[in-house]
Structures are given as C-alpha cells and as structure tokens.
Amino acid sequence: MSEFERYPADWPEHLRRRRKRVERAWGLARGSVVVPAGLPVPIAGTDQFHEFHAHPEHRYLAGVGLPGSVLTFDPEEGWSLFLPVVSREEAVWVGPGPDPAAVAAVTGLERVRALGELRSWLEARRGEPLYLLGNDDLLQRPEEYGLGKWETLEFDVARAESEELRARVDEARRIKDAGEIALIRRAVEASVAGHLWALRHARPGMTERALQVEIEAEFFRHDGDRTAYGSIVGAGPDGAILHFAPTRREIRDGELVLIDAGAEYLGYASDVTRTFPAGPRFEPLQRELYELVLGVQERAIGRVRPGADYRDLHLAASAEIAEGLRALGILRGSLDRILEGDAQTLFFPHGLGHMLGLATHDAGGCLPERKRERPALRYLRADLPLAEGMVVTIEPGVYFIRPLLEDREVRETFADEVNWELVDRLLDFGGIRIEDDVLVTAEGAEVLSSGVPKRTAEIEALREEVG
C-alpha cells in the first residue's frame, strides 16, 4: 500500500476546508505566500541524508510532506503545489518520485506543478509582498529549489507580516479536524503496542537500549512510520533525566523503569509515558510516590473540558504534588509556604503537558500575551483555554534529579522546605512520570492512550507474568 492510500478517504475534503479556514484567517488582498516543505539534509562526508521530516506548516496545509516541494498561495489564483521532478539518473537511485496526479488526488489541490515552474511563478508576482512560512531553507539553498541565486529574483521577504501569518496557522492547528484525529489515533495505537510489550517483557538484566529497540520495533509492526521523538528509556537514576537517551546500562531488580516513547503515523505524533517496577512489584515508597502521581494525573484528566484553562490544570497538579510530597515527609512546613516559593518544582520541574499533533510539542500551545515568570509556570508548554477538538498530553511526574538537588544554592534557598536528610537517601531513586494523550470532547476528555494500563494492580498483574 502506498503512503497516499493510507490516508482517510475524506482526507482531501478535510484539507480543502482547512485551507479555506486559513485563507479567511489571513485575509490577504494582495501578495503571495510560499511554504516550502524543506530539503533533505546531507550527512557530512557521505552520500546519505538525514531522515526527512517536512516542516509542519507545509504538511498541515498541503496534507502531505514531500521533500523539496513548495506550497504557494495568492488571493487570485489560490493554492498550488510545486513538486521536484526526478531525472532519469536520479531515478536509478531513488525511484521515479511521486505521481503528480496521485498527489493532486490526495491533497485536493487542483494545481500540482513541476518545481521548475516556481521561478516563473515568483517572477510573475514581482513587486508584490512575499510571505515565507514553512522551511526557510528556500533562502539558504535556493538553487536546490531551481531558483538560482535568490538575489536575482529581487524579492524581499516581509518578515514581520510572515510571522503574523504563521501565528494564524498556529491558531488554526490547535483544533484538530476529524482527519487529523484519525491519524493521531493510529499513531497512538502503534504506541500502545510498544508500551504493552515493555510492560510484559522488560526485565532485570535487559539493557535500556535493548528495551528501546523492542518498543520501537512494535511501533513499526503496528504501522508506525517512525518514532515521534527520541525514545526515552531510563532505569533507576536514569529515570530522573527528563530527556534521557537510553544506554547499554542494564536494568536492575528493585529499580523503576520509565519509558516515554511514541510512534508517528503519516506525520502525526503520539506521546505516551509509563513507569513500572523492573521486578514483579512496586516497593513501598515507589508505590506511594506512584499513587501520588497517578492520582494527580487522573484528577487533571477529569478537569479537561472545553473552557477549562490548561494553566489552572497545571497549577492544581503542582499544588497536589506539593501536598503529596509534604504528606510523605519529603517537603515540610506549611503548604502555603511551600507553594509561595514553589519548592515542589524541585521534584516536578516541567509543565503538565503540551499540545499534540504534527509535532510532539505542537504549535499554538501558549498564548503569547501570558507571562510565565513564576517557577511553577516556567516550563509550561500549554497555556490557554481548552476547546473541543484539541489534543493535549497530561503528564505529571516526581523526580529526584541529582544535579538539581545537590546544588548548594538550591539547598540554601529551600533549607526549611525540603527534608534534605531524606532526599539524600533518594538521590538514586530516579523518577515517575505517567502520560496520556487526551482528546478534548464536548463532554470532557477521551483518553486516546487508555489501552496502556497504569493502575498499580494492572501493572503488577502484567509484571507477575515476567517473573
């Protein structure tokens, strides 16, 4: 089955409506918009290229992500897609390239042209404003787009106005249409398969790297195209490193294993995290901290609904983590004093989650006018009222991050709020994060990744099978 055959049957109609919404948001009376997908990036010293990933703005508007292609718009003509034409010599190595008729059918675009026509298209609009979205390698590598030297075109990109148009696209991307949601569901299905494999088969003696390989293999077996981001697999203290790259370190009995990994399907991402014991059961403190994080996550998901403000969800989760750590003796003093200084951010330093779509941290997640100076808001990646059709992640966590907790200034600042004697005994504990992909519906929330168990009894039942 070709890539184009995998899209939903109504994909072209979704794209036509999507582009119409963006046209109205732009409100352009004159000028032209150019949205390059981007060019493959060569690997220095070889004849190979890094894996290609089209710019999300191009893929959102074109509906596909073909290397070297350029989407254009002007108010009179509408939309056109310019495709590279593969020469006979190139076809020996890379194949014939996409069929323009098939591209037109899947994108719903009436005008699919050869990339060699782009220069004349631009020249016919000389003197008009030019807006550049997508990949700006069009300016850095114009010859590879068949344009020759950029200076010969005598165009100045309207930078400030381009950013305004980009902001309108970001806003449009917040609400996912039915076609996008269908692709996200397929990405999540592949992710669920990988995480289930880990819950059933991970064991002491296996390396983090070996576990990563098996998880990602399940993604691909279940129709995932690639990983949505670099998979995070951390055992023991490695689980406290938020963006940890798995190593050949062996998983040890008594440790927790944290896996943050997601598949991508036709450009759309998923993002799922689970934490579980390397052995058959959680140890007592592991269980207490896990139940704390799980309760915070489930309550946050319960608050998801149209009109709810994501910032409020995050602050409520942060306060609940503070209260839970205080109950366990890790934080001390009054809850008001703890929250006043945001001492809980030493253990929950990131935001509650983010938007999800054509990027793992999808566009449009934060309203630019909002300030995020408070420590508890510093790394918030979603800061806006929720609306039906948004897809967000909900991912609270608790971590014992050695470089942070051993910092002298941190210890002086929070001398009274942190039980440092207890924390010193937990510096190799690692971390706990639980993350689900959540669709905002008219009724509240649909947890797309609910197929991966997260209750302690469910996890231990699967871990008992490992022995």
Buried (B, 14 or more C-beta within 10 A) or exposed (E): EEBBEBBBEEBBBBBBEBBEBBBEBBEBEEBBBBBBBBBBEEEEEEEEEEEBBBBBBBBBBBBBBBBBBBBBBBBEBEBBBBBBBBEEEEEEEEEEBBEBEBBBBBBBBEBBBEBBBBBEBBEEBEEBBBBBBBBBBBBEBBEBBBBEEBEEBEBEBBEEBBEEBBBBBBBBBBBBBEBBBBBBBBBBBBBBBBBBBBBEBBBBEBBBBBBBBBBBBBBBEBBBBBBBBEBBBBBBBBBBBBEBBBBEBBBEEEBBBBBBBBBBBBBBBBBBBBBBBBBBEBEEEBBEBBBBBBBBBBBBBEBBBBEBBBBEBBBBBBBBBBBBBBEBEBBBBEBEEBBEBBBBBBBBBBBBBBBBBBBBBBBBBBEEEEEBEEBBBEEBBBBBEBEBBBBBBBBBBBBBBBEBBEEEEBBEBBEEBBBBEEBEEBBEBBBBBBBBBBBBBEEBBBBBBBBBBBEBEEBBEBBEEBE
